[in-house]
Amino acid sequence: MGRNPVVGRQGPAHHAATIPDERKAARLAVKQIRSGIGHAATMRRTLEALGFRHHQQTIEVVNTASVRGMLFKVRHLIEVTPAQEA
């Protein structure tokens, strides 16, 4: 039997991202913290559709219902924070 993939990724620091609704933040800063390798092709395509090209990349997206749905699908691979207003 192989190694348990969950070992080492337990506890509050490794829980899925929480995605704020549009009333709290108009734009979101999203960072990919885990690789899409080893996950379903639909998750890898979702990361690509969001605009991720590299692991550890941070992007800024508009907080809409469709984007929140994509973020929810890959919430265990990303970290979400409200974007800084410039």
PyMOL commands that set and color helices and strands:
alter all, ss='L'
color gray80, all
select helices_A, chain A and resi 12-14+41-50+65-73
alter helices_A, ss='H'
color red, helices_A
select strands_A, chain A and resi 27-32+58-62+78-82
alter strands_A, ss='S'
color yellow, strands_A
deselect
rebuild
show_as cartoon
